[in-house]
Amino acid sequence: MRWQCNRGGMTALQLDQPAGRYLSMREREDIAVWRGHISGREIARRLGRSPATISPELRRNTSTPRHGSYRATVAQAEADRRGRRPKTSKLAGHLPLQNYVTAKLAGSQHWSP
């Protein structure tokens, strides 16, 4: 019960390794190496990714729109900056709701949200 109050009703998330949905640093390094030599579609094919994943990555992290430089370390730093937003959960940030849920969970009805 205490961990629910401390974390707003949520378990702690581990954000150490990116999930399959996100590009890894190794993939970003490959993109940086291949960027000037092959097309975005070919990069996507070699990485086993969709072109719809590679295209926004290049658009967001290339210095100039068409043939600018792509740096893996800068792209990774930007992805980390965008991904980790300090957000307070509704339960942790709203004391009346927290008290209501705590009372319901402690009750004899075995209520679960």
N, C-alpha and C positions, 0 to 999 in steps of 0.2 A: 504494500500500500504506500510506503514511503517513497519508493522510486517513482510511483505514478505522480505524486505531488511534486517531487523534485524535477521531473522531466516533462511535466505537463501531460501525463498520461501516455507518453510514448517511450519506447525503449531507445537506448542510445544507438545512433547510426554510426557505422564505420565507413569513413570516406577515404580510406587509405588508397585503395586500388580502384581505378575507374571500372565501371561495369562495361559490358560489351557494347552498350549504346554509345559510349564516349570514346573518342580517339585517345590512344595512349601516347606517351612521349616517344616511344619507338616508332609508332605510325607517323607522328608528326615529323620525326627526323627523316623518315623515308620520303615523305611528301617534300620536305625541303631539298633533298638530294635530287629527286626526280622532277621538281617543278619546272625547271628551265628546259628539260629534254623531252618530256612526253606530255600528253594531254591530261586533263583532269579525269576524263573517262578511263584512260589507261591506268592512271594512278589508282582509281577506285577498283579496277579489275585486279590489279596486282595485290592490293591490300585486302581484297575480298569484301569490299564495302560498296554501298550504293553511291552512284555519282551525286545523288542528292545529299549525301553526307560530306563529300569532298568539296563540292562547289561552294557551299556556305563557309566552310573552313577557310578556303582560299580567299573568298570575298572579304571575310572579316579580318583576316590576319595578313594580308598582302599590302605592302606599302603603297603601291599604285595599282589601279584597277586591272590593267591588262597584263603587264609583264613585270610587275614589281617584285621585290625580294620577299621571300617567305622565310622567317626564322622560327625554328621549332621551339626554342626556349622562350621567345616572346609570345608565341601562340599558346604555349602551355601556361605561362604566367597569366595571360589574359583569360584563359579558360578557367583557371583556378580562381581568379578574381571574380569572374561572373558567377561561378557556381556556388560559392560559399557566401550566402547572404545571412547575416544574423537575423533570424526571424524568431519571434516568440510565438509559441503555440497558443491557440485560443484558450485552452484550459489553464495554462500557466499565467496568461496575461489578464484573465478575467476572474477575479476572486469569487464573486457570487456563483458563477458557473462551477468553479473548482469546489466550493463548499457543497453545492447541490449534488455533484457527481460523487464526491467523497461520502456524503450522507447516504446516497442510494446504494453505493457499493458496500457500505458497512451495515446496511439494513438486513432484515431477516428475509427479504424477498429474493435475494440472490440476483439482483438486477445487474445486467451488464450492458453497457452502451453499444 
